[in-house]
């Protein structure tokens, strides 16, 4: 009797552990991206539960292309310096985030890159780049295509906020993030707007 019980328990554990594997969606293009579970799909948005994640983040001075390119270069140079110091932060991950926080004094912008789980965290030696740890979170997501821009992000964030209000959801009304999963120069784009619950 003990042996069949042991086999049954082993099978349950194996199937449970197997269920823990996560396959990134196609829009991650076989690169590492934050793990999430789709909680609910609606006509205008998707509700996802993201595991805790780490990001490297830098401020973007304005929505002008020169400032966006400068922020991108700052993150890339930071990763290169960390690699030279023995801490390799993978740069082939998705998404890249452009976060927008709207306040009384205008909008504050930041750019973030996903840092995969298990990546050794270096000591931060660059005051312009921060390591950010975000706890498990519910995120509302609206998907759109086309070449990403601040204006398209703003318009889609407005549509997502309206859909969330109509659905009676509680959310952060001041901040959203545009998530991009391809190079800016790609022929096709999977773009998302993220608003945290």
C-alpha positions as CSV (number, residue, x, y, z in Angstrom):
1,X,0.0,0.0,0.0
2,X,2.9,2.4,0.8
3,X,4.4,2.1,-2.7
4,X,1.2,3.0,-4.7
5,X,0.7,6.0,-2.4
6,X,4.3,7.1,-2.9
7,X,3.9,6.8,-6.7
8,X,0.6,8.8,-6.6
9,X,2.3,11.5,-4.5
10,X,5.3,11.6,-6.9
11,X,3.0,11.9,-9.9
12,X,1.0,14.8,-8.3
13,X,4.3,16.6,-7.5
14,X,5.7,16.1,-11.0
15,X,2.6,17.4,-12.6
16,X,2.5,20.3,-10.2
17,X,6.1,21.2,-10.9
18,X,5.6,20.8,-14.6
19,X,2.8,23.3,-14.4
20,X,5.2,25.8,-13.0
21,X,7.1,26.1,-16.3
22,X,6.2,29.2,-18.1
23,X,6.5,29.7,-21.9
24,X,6.8,33.3,-22.9
25,X,4.2,34.5,-25.5
26,X,5.1,34.8,-29.1
27,X,5.5,38.5,-28.9
28,X,8.5,38.1,-26.7
29,X,10.3,36.6,-29.8
30,X,11.9,33.8,-27.8
31,X,13.7,36.3,-25.5
32,X,13.3,36.6,-21.8
33,X,10.4,38.7,-20.6
34,X,8.5,39.1,-17.3
35,X,6.4,36.1,-16.3
36,X,2.7,36.8,-16.0
37,X,-0.6,35.0,-15.8
38,X,-3.6,36.2,-17.7
39,X,-6.4,36.7,-15.1
40,X,-9.1,38.0,-17.4
41,X,-9.5,39.0,-21.0
42,X,-12.0,41.7,-21.9
43,X,-12.9,43.3,-25.2
44,X,-10.8,46.4,-24.5
45,X,-8.1,45.2,-22.1
46,X,-6.4,42.2,-20.5
47,X,-5.8,41.8,-16.8
48,X,-2.4,40.2,-16.0
49,X,-0.8,39.1,-12.8
50,X,3.0,39.7,-13.0
51,X,5.5,38.0,-10.8
52,X,8.0,40.3,-8.9
53,X,10.4,41.8,-11.5
54,X,13.7,43.7,-11.6
55,X,14.5,46.6,-14.0
56,X,17.2,49.1,-14.8
57,X,15.7,52.5,-15.2
58,X,16.9,56.0,-16.2
59,X,15.1,59.3,-16.5
60,X,14.2,60.6,-20.0
61,X,14.5,64.4,-20.1
62,X,11.7,64.9,-22.7
63,X,9.8,63.1,-25.3
64,X,12.1,64.4,-28.0
65,X,14.0,61.8,-30.0
66,X,17.4,63.1,-28.9
67,X,16.5,62.6,-25.2
68,X,15.0,59.2,-25.8
69,X,18.1,58.1,-27.7
70,X,20.3,59.5,-24.9
71,X,18.3,57.4,-22.3
72,X,18.7,54.3,-24.5
73,X,22.4,54.9,-24.8
74,X,22.7,55.5,-21.0
75,X,21.1,52.1,-20.3
76,X,23.2,50.3,-22.9
77,X,26.5,51.9,-21.6
78,X,25.5,51.0,-18.0
79,X,25.1,47.3,-19.1
80,X,28.5,47.4,-20.9
81,X,30.2,48.9,-17.8
82,X,28.6,46.2,-15.6
83,X,29.8,43.5,-18.0
84,X,33.3,44.8,-17.8
85,X,33.1,44.6,-14.0
86,X,31.9,41.0,-14.1
87,X,28.1,41.6,-13.8
88,X,26.5,40.8,-17.1
89,X,23.0,42.2,-17.4
90,X,21.4,40.7,-20.5
91,X,20.3,43.3,-23.1
92,X,18.4,40.8,-25.3
93,X,15.2,40.9,-23.2
94,X,11.8,42.4,-23.8
95,X,9.9,44.6,-23.2
96,X,11.5,48.0,-23.0
97,X,9.3,50.3,-21.0
98,X,8.7,54.0,-21.4
99,X,6.9,55.1,-18.2
100,X,4.9,58.3,-18.0
101,X,3.8,59.9,-14.8
102,X,1.5,62.9,-15.2
103,X,1.6,65.5,-12.5
104,X,0.8,69.2,-11.9
105,X,4.2,70.2,-13.3
106,X,3.8,68.2,-16.5
107,X,4.9,64.6,-17.3
108,X,8.0,62.8,-16.0
109,X,9.4,60.1,-18.3
110,X,11.6,57.1,-17.6
111,X,13.0,54.2,-19.7
112,X,13.4,50.8,-18.2
113,X,14.9,47.4,-19.4
114,X,13.8,44.1,-17.9
115,X,16.5,42.3,-15.9
116,X,15.8,38.5,-15.9
117,X,15.5,36.5,-12.7
118,X,18.8,35.1,-11.4
119,X,20.8,37.9,-12.9
120,X,23.5,38.9,-10.3
121,X,22.8,42.5,-9.1
122,X,25.8,44.7,-9.2
123,X,26.4,47.6,-6.9
124,X,24.9,50.7,-8.5
125,X,27.7,53.0,-9.5
126,X,25.8,55.3,-11.9
127,X,23.6,57.9,-10.3
128,X,21.6,58.2,-13.6
129,X,20.6,54.5,-13.7
130,X,18.7,52.8,-10.9
131,X,17.9,49.2,-10.2
132,X,14.2,48.9,-9.5
133,X,12.5,45.9,-7.9
134,X,8.7,45.8,-8.5
135,X,6.7,43.4,-6.4
136,X,4.0,41.0,-7.8
137,X,1.4,43.3,-9.4
138,X,-1.9,43.3,-11.3
139,X,-1.5,45.1,-14.6
140,X,-4.2,46.1,-17.0
141,X,-2.9,45.9,-20.6
142,X,-4.1,47.4,-23.9
143,X,-2.4,46.1,-27.1
144,X,-1.9,48.2,-30.3
145,X,0.3,47.9,-33.4
146,X,2.3,50.3,-35.5
147,X,5.5,52.2,-34.9
148,X,5.5,53.3,-31.2
149,X,5.4,57.0,-30.2
150,X,4.7,59.0,-27.1
151,X,1.5,60.3,-28.8
152,X,0.2,56.8,-29.7
153,X,1.1,55.7,-26.1
154,X,-0.8,58.7,-24.7
155,X,-3.9,58.0,-26.9
156,X,-4.0,54.3,-26.0
157,X,-3.5,55.1,-22.3
158,X,-6.5,57.4,-22.5
159,X,-8.6,54.6,-24.1
160,X,-7.4,52.1,-21.5
161,X,-8.3,54.4,-18.6
162,X,-11.8,54.9,-20.1
163,X,-12.3,51.2,-20.5
164,X,-11.1,50.5,-16.9
165,X,-13.4,53.2,-15.5
166,X,-16.3,51.8,-17.5
167,X,-15.6,48.3,-16.1
168,X,-15.4,49.7,-12.6
169,X,-11.7,48.9,-12.0
170,X,-9.5,50.6,-9.6
171,X,-6.2,51.8,-11.1
172,X,-3.4,54.3,-10.9
173,X,-4.8,57.3,-12.9
174,X,-1.4,59.2,-13.1
175,X,1.0,56.7,-14.4
176,X,1.2,54.4,-17.4
177,X,3.9,52.5,-19.2
178,X,4.4,51.8,-22.9
179,X,5.9,48.4,-23.5
180,X,7.7,47.6,-26.7
181,X,8.8,44.2,-27.9
182,X,10.7,45.0,-31.1
183,X,13.3,47.3,-32.3
184,X,12.0,50.7,-33.3
185,X,13.0,49.9,-36.9
186,X,11.1,46.6,-37.0
187,X,8.5,46.2,-39.8
188,X,5.9,45.0,-37.4
189,X,5.2,46.1,-33.8
190,X,3.5,44.6,-30.8
191,X,3.0,47.5,-28.4
192,X,1.2,47.5,-25.0
193,X,0.1,50.1,-22.5
194,X,0.4,49.0,-18.9
195,X,-1.6,50.6,-16.1
196,X,-1.1,49.2,-12.6
197,X,-4.1,48.3,-10.4
